[in-house]
Amino acid sequence: MLKSLAQDPPALPPGLVGRPVDESEYEVWQAHALDGFRQSWVDRGLPVAQAQAKAEAGRLQYLSDGLSTPGTWIEALVHDGEVVGHVWVGGRELSPGVSVAFVYDVEVAEEHRGKGYGRALMLHAETIAHRTGTGALGLHVFAGNTPAIGLYESLGYATTHRNLFKTLL
């Protein structure tokens, strides 16, 4: 999905602030995010070893230097001093010479879901994207994630690609 950004970044709702994660937060976030990515592939039928290899390859490709990886922003959303979610934004080349900011991971902590923090994280992702100087923000979402698709569409994202597969017996 892809969204063209408005000229000015959006404001977060009152009481919310986005900020970069520190090294100790990054270690916890990375372990959780990679485990979630691995599990998403296992849930879709990939054997555990292949899913683990895919997650590790992604980490090496997109987070080779952790928080110091060029063009990488991993930030927390904070409400009343408590971290309620995280978003990872980086650069991605859509086609030769055409790059956009890209949401690689966004997650609201389970105990804070259903309170509008997912929408706020995506607004914060737009603010991060403005820092990159690109005019668009993209993301990938699995077709079965209906709540996320509804959220992204309500924020102005449009489907750019649709991938289908069928397990053969």
N, C-alpha and C positions, 0 to 999 in steps of 0.2 A: 504494500500500500504506500501511497505517496501523498504528501500535502505540500502545496505551495505556501510559503510563509508570508504572513502579513508584514508590512514595513516595520512595525514596532513589535517587540516581543510582548506576549501576554503577561498580565499580572497574576500572581498567585492569589488564591482566596485569603482573606484576613487570617492571621494566626499561623500561616504556613511559611516556611522558608526552605530554600534549597541550598545545599552547601556541599563542597567536595568531601569525599570520604578520606580518612587518614589511613596510614599503612595498616594499623591494627584492624580497623573496620574492613579494609580491603581484603585481608586474609580470610576473614569470616565470610564476607560477601562472595569471594571467588569460589570457595569450597561449596557454598550453598548453590550458587548459580551454575557451576559445572555439574553438580549432582542433579539439579533440576533439568538441565539440558540433556544429560545422559538419560535420565528417566523418561523424558519426553520421547526419545527415540525407542527406548525399550517398550513403552506403551504403544508404539506404532508398529511393533513387531520385529525390531532389530535385535539380534542377540546381544546380551549384556557386554561381551568382550568388544564387539564392533561399536556399540554405542559409547563405551568408555574410550575407545580409540578415537572416535569422532569428536568427543568432547575435548580430549587432550589435544588433538590436532587443531581444533578451533582456538583453544587457549594459546597454543604456540603461535598461531597465525595472527590472532587479533589482540592478544595481550602479552606479547613476547617480553616486554619489560615492565609488566604490571602497571602500576599507576604512572610510571614514566614513559609508557608507550606513546609515541607521538600521535596526536590527533585522537586521544582517548579522554573521555570525561566520565567518571563514575561518581555520581552524586547521591546524597541522601535527601529525603524530604522529611522535615522535622516539624512536629506540632507540639507546642507546650514543652519543649525540651526533649521530646521523645522521637526517635527515628521511627517513622511509620512506613517507609518504603525506600526503594533505590531505583535509579535509572542509569543505564550505561549508553552513552552516545559516542559514536565515532564516525569517521569518514568512510564513505564507500563510493567506488566508481560505478556508476550505472551503465555507462558506455564510454568508449575511449574519449577522454577529455571532459566528461560530464560527471562531476562528483556532487554528492549531497551528504548531509548529515544523516546518520542512520541510527535508529534505536535497536541496539543489540539485545538489551534485556531491560525489562521493567517489571517490578513486582512490589505489591503492597504486602506487608507482613500480614499473615493470616488473621491475627486477632484484630486487625484494623480494616479489614475488607468491608465493602458496602457503605463506606462513609464519604465517598467522593475523592479519596486520595489517589486513585488510579487516574482520574481526570486531571487532578493537580499535577501528578508526576508527568503526564504527557504535556501539559502546559509548560512545566519546567524544562522538559526536553526541547520544546520550541525555543525557549530562552537560551539554552545551551547551543542549539543549532544556529541562532543568530550570531553567537560568538564566533562560529566557524566561518561566517561570511557567505555561506551557501544560501540559496533562496528556497530550499525545500528540505523536508524531513521525511525519510522513508522508514519502513519497518516491515518485518515478516510476521505473519500470524498464521497459525494452523487453522485450517478450514473449520474444524470442530469447536473452536474456541468462540462460540457465539457471543458471549458477553463482551469479550474484547473487541470483536469485529463491530458490534453495535456501538461501543464506546468510540472506536476510531472513526467510524462513519459519522457519528454525531459531532466529532471534532473537525470534520472536513477532509478526512483521508479518503482516497479513491483507490480501488483495486487496480493494480497494474499488471499483475501476473497471477495465474491460477495454475497450480500443479496438481495433477491427479495421479493416483496409482491404484493398482489392483494386485492383491496377492494371488499368485498363481499356485494352484495345488499340484 
